[in-house]
Amino acid sequence: MCSEMKNGLLSLIPSLRAFAFCLTQDGSKADELVHSSLIQIWSSHAGTKSLDLKIVAFHATRRRFLRQGPPDPFPAFDLSAEEDTFTARFAGLPRTEREALSLVEVWGFSPSQAGAICDCDRETIDRRVDMARCHLTQDRRGRSSSVRLMPLRPRCTPCDRGRSTAFVSTLS
């Protein structure tokens, strides 16, 4: 069981780092968050059988992030004309929408699984994903732009999932 859990946690590290980066918007803080989450998971679930490690790991990372203090609901982000890209828009989303969109579209969790990670129901996750998509397709004046968002999952290959901005750069 310990070797299975070790291998499972090791395989999740790239995805957890990318998810933590979506939450923190800072590489070193994301690494610290993943490190502390992995230690907590290992110490509290070491002997547990039949554990959905992926959901537990993402949930623990998110809970650790929330315990660090009140997150900034809208990060300060100055959008100039040159920076008006998908990356800038994604970074400007509220944290709840960023995490719902990344969990469902990038890492392939079902809305129910994402709800378990975020401590909310499936309908809330669906609304957050819809709102994120709406915000990403609006221009700076609030009008709907000609940008059409394709589902992110098909464009994100398994080797890209380890990179924190891989899913963002494929649509830029």
N, C-alpha and C positions, 0 to 999 in steps of 0.2 A: 504493500500500500504506500509506503513512504517513497519508494522509487517512482511509482506511478504519479504520485502527487508532485514530486520534484520535477519529473519530466513535463507534467502538465503545466506547472507554474513557469518553468523555463520557456515553454513554447508560447506562453501568453505574454511574456515580457514586452516584445515589440508592440503588440496591440495595446497593452496597458500604458506604455510610455506615450503612445500617440493619443490615447484617450485622456491621459493626465495632462498632456500638452493642450488639448482642447479646453480643458477646465482651467488651467493656470495661465496659459499663454506665455509660459516661461520654461525653457528647457531644463534648467537646473532645479527649479521647484518641482517640475514634473518628475524628474529622476528621484528626488527625495520623497515625493509622494508615493511613487511606485515601490521604492525600497521599504518604506515604513509599512505600506499595505501588505507587501509580501511577507514581511516578518510577522505581522499580525495574523495573516492567514495561516502561515506555517505553525505558529504557536497555538492557535485556537482550533485548528482543524486537522492536526497531524494524524490523529487516529480515526477520523471520521470516514465511514464507508459510504458509497453511493452518493457522492457529492458532485453537483454540477459546478465544477471548478471555475468555468468561464464566468458564469453568473455571479458566483461568490466573489471572484477576484475583481470584477468590474464594480460590484456593489461596495466592496470594501474600499476600493480606491475612491469612489465617489463620496462615501461616508467620511473617509479621512479628510478629503478636501473640504467638505462642509464643516468639519470640526475645527479647521484651522482658523476660523473666524468668518465674519460676514463677508461674502464675496461681493465684489463690485458688480451690480446687476447689469450695468452698461459700461463696458470698458471705454476709457477715453481713446478715441481713434479719430484722427483728423483725415478726412477723405478729400484729397485734392483731385483734380481732373485726371491726373496720370495714375493715381492709385485706386481709382474706382473700378476695382476688379472683384472677381469672386472671392479672392483671398481676403481683401479688405472688408467686404460685406460679411463674410463668414465670421471674421474676428469681431465685427460690430454687433453680432446677434446677442441677445440676452443668453446668459449661461444655460438656462433651462432648455432653450431651443437648440443651442449648439450641441449639448449632450444628447438630446433626443434624436436629432438629425444624424449625428455621428454613430450612435448606437444602432439605429435602425438601418440607415442607408450604407454605412461604411463597414461596420462589423457584422452585419447580417442578423442581429437579434430580431426576434419577432416583437411586435408592439407589447405583447404580454410579458415577454422576458425583459424588455427594456423597462417596463413598468415595475417589475420586481426589483430591478437594479436601482431605479429612481424613487422607489417608495410611493408609487402612484398607480392609478389604473390604466388600462390599455387605451381608453378613450382620451385621457389626458396626454398620453404620448402621441396619439394620432393628431390631436390638436396642435401640439408643440411642433411636430414635423410639418404640418400644414402651414402653420404660422411662419416657420423658418423658411420654407419654400417661397411663401408669399413675400417675405422681407427680402429674400435674395433676388427675386425677380423684379422688385420695384426700383425705379431710379431714385436719385437723391431727392427729388421733389415729391416723392410719394406716388408717382404714377407708375402704372405697370409698364415695364420696359419690354423690348423685343427679345430679351434673354429668355430662352427656354431651357429649363433644367431637365436634364435627362436623369434617369435613375443612376445613382452613384455606384451601386453595387457591381454592375457589369463592367464598369470602367476601372474598378479597383482590383488589380490582380493580387493574388496572395502574397507575392513578394513586395508589393507596394504597402501592404498593411502595416509593416513595421516602421515606415517613415511617417513622421508626424504630419507632414503636409502633403503627402502623396495624393490623397483624395482631393485636395483643394486644387493642386496644380494641374490635375487632369482636365479641369473644366475652365481654366483661365484662358 
